[in-house]
């Protein structure tokens, strides 16, 4: 049988009217139950002697407090979060030769002590590889420089730690978007033949990266420029692979081969324009040219007479219907057909 709140209205009404002998009359605030159902549980009211015990327990100090600073909030194990973070960060960044925080890593220690939520930083200590790299730098196993990060694997952890050290002034400023292209370039060159890799490396160093560094020096580098540079490098690798499949070389190909590639690979003119220009200026092949695409203008698809024939000048106001200058092609007050 369902509880009373799920019973139909007619059953509930019949139960209200019928009272069984021996049962107490329900109060207005007490939920009415049908015969056979257990009564609703009541809140336990403490006895008069227990009121003093409850008041005494409220006045007592809590059972938890930090063993070092004595604070009662922000618990983390037996100590509070800030004290635990101070202890772990000191162990992490201490120079074993001096027994103190490494001088170059002191800004990192100060930044860690000013976080809003120490538990998040402690979780980062346990789960990430970045704190272990900091410990190796503090002990002298790794040098605190950009060259160290260039030798480490390029992933999200090392990139974040490198940006973190740069933001705190531990490392000098660098252009992250350009530097992260270097390991990507090496991974790309490992997948292509050595003869093609040498040409792509020269093109990337002397054309793409040089252009990006110049833009960065004038504070004009954008994300689209970096993406375009990567597309140019990958386009050069695809073009050299196509030449290898057709038994020709970059120095021995002709203009007909270039045009055949552009026809069979539509949309590659933009990516190949920089590479072919570098091939010509570097003296590898001076006979190659990518023809310029004519500038396209919007064509007029409707004459003036056709426009006036299809327009409907407003017939409600003289200002919209009298002169052609005042008539609008899409007049909002034109009558609907």
LINCORWO-V977826 format. One line per field, one symbol per residue. phi: phi as a letter, one per 40 degrees, with the letter a starting at -180 (. if undefined). burial: I if it has 16 or more other C-alpha atoms within 10 Angstrom, else O. A space follows every 50 residues. Layout:
phi=???
burial=???
//
This chain:
phi=.ccccbccccccccccccbccgbcccccccccbccgcccccbcccccdcc cccccccccccccbacccbgcbbfcagcbcccccccccccccbccccbgb cdccccdccccccbccbcccccccccbbccdccccccccgcbccaccccc ccccacccccccccccccgcbccacccccccccccccccccbdccccccc ccccccbcccccccccccfbcbcccccccccccccccccccccccbfabc cccbccccccccccbcgcccccccccccccccgcacccabccccccbccc bacccccccccbccbcbcccbcbccccbcbccbcccc
burial=OOOIOOOOOOOIOOIOOOOOOOOOOOOOOOOIIIOOOOOOOOOOOOOOOO OOOOOOOOOOOOOOIIOOOOOOOIIIOOIIIIIIIOOOIIIIIIIOOOOO IIOOIIIIIOOIIOOOOIIOIIOOIOOOOIIOIIIIIIIOOOOIOIOOIO OOOOOOOIIOIIIOIIOOOIIOOOOOOOOOIIIOIOOIIOOIOOOIIOII IOIIOOIIIOOIOOOIOOOOIOOOOIOOIIIIIIIIIOIIOOIOOOOOOI OOOIOOOIOOIIOOOOOIIOIIIIIIIIIOOOOOIOOIOIOOOOOOOOOO OOOOOOOOOOOIIIOOOOOIIOOOOOIIOOOOOIOOO
//
